């Protein structure tokens, strides 16, 4: 029995299906365009976002089916007519999806996914598309921020236990690996995505033995090159004990690679540990920290020039605790070739099918430019740039550029490709966007909407005001 | 292909298995006791917690196996020896689990799950137990807070899209239903758990038609008794349009049950809508609000005595956004019959196998009392009470009191049972615990540890200080 095995069956909000039935009987199945985008909120401490989760989305639309059992359930709700349920039986998603590639950096209001499909098909995937993409973006963006302050030190995802489900744990391990983490502690993510796995020992291991040194020795003998956890009782005594054991084992040819401190005043303890290790001639034994870490604390520690070699980041990564959700949406922008626009307070959309370009000066991105679909020759005025790149690619539909990985080896290759894209984009990100603070309106990255789009916005605002 | 189909295979942090191999070769397989508990943090706005997720945990331990493919993967890591991998091939969890029943209210530091098993078995489930229980408790507790201020109004879970994965969405829909929500918008959760499903319409539906009134009419004709979304363009115009359509349809015998407002100044708009509806003789048409709601906003709205009939709560419920994780742990407290205790800064544990009682005076709970396992006749001094109840039950192992639901009908019965338990506990919760603020040290609910337990704590503190 699989009570936490979702398989994405019936992962729809009820209203997707009630609207769909209405469209079915009204014959509203002309082509609709929906945009997925993130909104700007001035209090949100994110100056850029990292796109991720596309693989999940493509897998979902490829496999979207209604089983007999699901149809029976829908029938039992008493809302759906036989003709519509019969239509669902043969339902397939046959639209086009245009999207960023995973690992790419993006900004608020950019259409990072555009779904172009007969209205019922584009509508029904709303709940799934937001769910599947939102958390991947959220966790990738959080990981990127941690990477951005870590000065090349080892970063390991320790978040599995505090993730909001087993799936969430795997998703954030994947996102973290795309955005510069070296590995994860979670075996299932390691296996599925080919992410390197790491681990040390738990406090319980130390507590099993009467003596801390006995525990260290037993573990180190079994795993040559291991890391010892020193804070189960008194951390400074633990460090002293570790040093004693490391020296003793070294004489027998057994190497301990590092120590881990998981609680207390990490700044004071790691400085003290470094000094003690160096005094004992163990300058090659590294110091690895964990316990409530995030980008803010890592930056603070490294800014003090304490020699720390790596960080295990758990909860704050895996739940993106300073921003546990994105203000993002999936909105209708065009139907039957005509632009559509919602005007709800604070929730503006940009009408019409679109694409966008990134403009570079030298090796830095300087502005993004959003324009009506098909107008690739269009450029903004008043921006100096010397190269540009069209950002949205067709990732689903005939001649799409996305190849679904077929096995774990291909999936690992795919994810390494995402990681490479992130690294390239991060290198071209201007420094003012690397600040951990929320962007003031004045130092938001420029996302310029074309004059044509602005004119349509203006038209709608006039019409409904 | 199931890239988001976790099935809990290999849902272990690497160190669970490296520690386990060490225990295997050292012959450390005597009985260990691990406690799962939540820590008190003074800034955490939670005065009580609701236990949930037990069904997931039991399912996990019942089905814990290592497949050949997983063993191959572990072998590929180069850390594990053949004898140990052979042992994993036949591994079964055969320990006992003692726990609260789902739906019960609990407090920090209470051992709400105790695992009693040979050390390797108790250790290996650490990552899974925390993951499977933490988010269920988190989302149930959040839902309970929302329920606690909603004065019996309709509460519907709208959170699926912003949950941290499809699984998280189903888990929080389930938690919300246990804690007083009336239903969910998510079909998969509705089907799996027998939760009633609800939904209205999306803005995109309105935007498909040239005219808001046309859209309202089409939808209402198809779904007698529906709810109209009025804020796609100008909300007050939308309300006027809805009233016009409702009156027109009423003459044809078609009933609209309510309107939904999803943005803007909800206080002003709902007061205005109520007035307009009443003026039009539509005092039976209800007002349903959504859009960024949580317990704080709902309390504020209802405190102003505006007549609102129901709330759709999405993101803030499903990610528990004011507290997106619990400071909780799964810690060794006993091995070979001897108590164990960790002293890491700020992360104290209470040693020894335990149980706890709830003490009632009249129909209110007055204190909980934690005592060594088997000492059920023990009571605290200086607490006035007139009844008591032992809280931890054996839920896994020989003669356990937990029956795994066998199908969707049984699962629905099970969840209704959890909901009943929550309702009973909520009714016996003293009023000072229903405040939304973090508890000051002085008005924490009394959780009293027995003198015997305190003496062991004292012994360890002396030993390691």
Interface residues (C-beta under 8 A of the other chain):
Chain A: X1 X2 X3 X4 X5 X6 X7 X8 X9 X10 X11 X12 X13 X14 X15 X16 X17 X18 X19 X21 X22 X23 X25 X26 X28 X32 X34 X55 X56 X59 X63 X70 X73 X74 X77 X79 X119 X123 X126 X127 X128 X130 X131 X132 X134 X135 X138 X158 X160 X161 X162 X163 X164 X165 X166 X167 X168 X169 X170 X171 X185 X186 X187 X188 X190 X191 X192 X197 X198 X199 X200 X201 X202 X203 X204 X205 X207 X208 X218 X219 X222 X223 X231 X232 X233 X234 X235 X262 X263 X264 X265 X315 X319 X320 X321 X324 X325 X326 X331 X332 X335 X340 X341 X342 X343 X344 X345 X346 X347 X404 X411 X464 X465
Chain B: X1 X2 X3 X4 X5 X6 X7 X8 X9 X10 X11 X12 X13 X14 X15 X16 X17 X18 X19 X21 X22 X23 X25 X26 X28 X32 X34 X55 X56 X59 X63 X70 X73 X74 X77 X79 X119 X123 X126 X127 X128 X130 X131 X132 X134 X135 X138 X158 X160 X161 X162 X163 X164 X165 X166 X167 X168 X169 X170 X171 X185 X186 X187 X188 X190 X191 X192 X197 X198 X199 X200 X201 X202 X203 X204 X205 X207 X208 X218 X219 X222 X223 X231 X232 X233 X234 X235 X262 X263 X264 X265 X315 X319 X320 X321 X324 X325 X326 X331 X332 X335 X340 X341 X342 X343 X344 X345 X346 X347 X404 X411 X464 X465
